[in-house]
Amino acid sequence: MELKGKIEKILEVETGISKAGKEWSKQSLVIKTEDDFNNLVCVSAFGDKVKKLRDLKIGMAMTILCNVYSREYNGKYYHNIDGYHFTINSNNELSDKDMVTFDDDENLPF
């Protein structure tokens, strides 16, 4: 899924240790899209993607490629939006031209 918008909020980095004993880190961004309704979307980045987000600023226009999925727990469904490719616009407007990417294609999930 492709998501375009401006950064509304940058949340703190979260860290922890998985059940398998591996360290993990996660950072979330709240993006405001150009939609009329329900235009705030929280997208999470994991692992090495967190380091690449440290130079972002509130108000920057960007495009994010993300995976959207749901999981069931005790009869309720919980949704996740995980970003895997983040692109910022060099002139800070929502446009497909002059896009600058800061992700490597080797880490794509497919």
N, C-alpha and C positions, 0 to 999 in steps of 0.2 A: 504494500500500500504506500502511496506517496502522499505526504502531508506538507503543505506550504503554509507559512505564516511567520509571525514575528515573535521573538522570545518575550514572554510576559514575566516569567519568574524562573530563576535558577535555584534549585533546591540543593541542600547540603549533600555531600558525598556520604553514602552509607557503606559500612564495611562489616564483615562477619566471617564466620567459618562454617562451611557446609557440613552436613552429616558425614561426608566422606573425609573431612579434615582439611579441605582445601580452603584457602582464603579467597574471598570474593569482594568486589566493590561495585557500587551502583550509584549513578547520579541521574536525577530526573530534571527535565525541562518542561515548563508549561508554555505551550505554543498557542498564540491567538491566531486563528485562521480568519479568512475573509468571509466565512459563512455568516448568515444573519442570526441563526440560533445555535445554541450549544457549540460555541466557537472556541472554547478553551479545551485543549487536549494535553494530557500529561504523557510524555514519552520518556522512557528509561533507557540508559546506556549502561552496559556492563563491561567489566574487565578493562582491556587496553583502550576502549573507546572513551572511558572517563578522562584519561589524560589528554585526549584530543579536544575535550570540551572546555578545558580550563581557561581558554582565551576568549570565550564567548561573552557577550555583554547583552544586557536587557535592551530590547528594541531592535536587535539585529534581525534582518529578514533571512529566512533559510528554508531549505527543502530537506525533508527527512524521509528516507525509505525505511519502512518499519514492518515488522511482523505483528499482526493483531491476532490474539488467541484467547480462549476462555478455558478455565478449569473448574471442575465441579468439586465442592467440598460440603458434605452434610446436606445435600439437596439444593445448595445455592451455587450460582456460577459467579466466578470472579474473572475479570478481564485484565489482560496485560497488553501494553503496547511497547514493544522493544525496538528501538532504533538501531540500525546496523550500518547506515550510510548517511552522513550528515554533510550538507553542502550549504555554504553561505554565499550570498551575493556580494560581489566586490564593491558595488556602489550602493549596497544596503536597501535595494528595492526588490519587491517581489516580481521577478522576471526570470525567464529561462536563459537570457543571454548574459554573458560575462560571469557565469557561475564558477566559483572556485571550490574545489573539493578538498577535504582533508581526511580522506579515508583510503585505505589500500584495499584493492579488490581481492587480496588473498584471504581476507577474513569473512567473505560473504558466506551466508549459511547454505548455499546451494552450489 
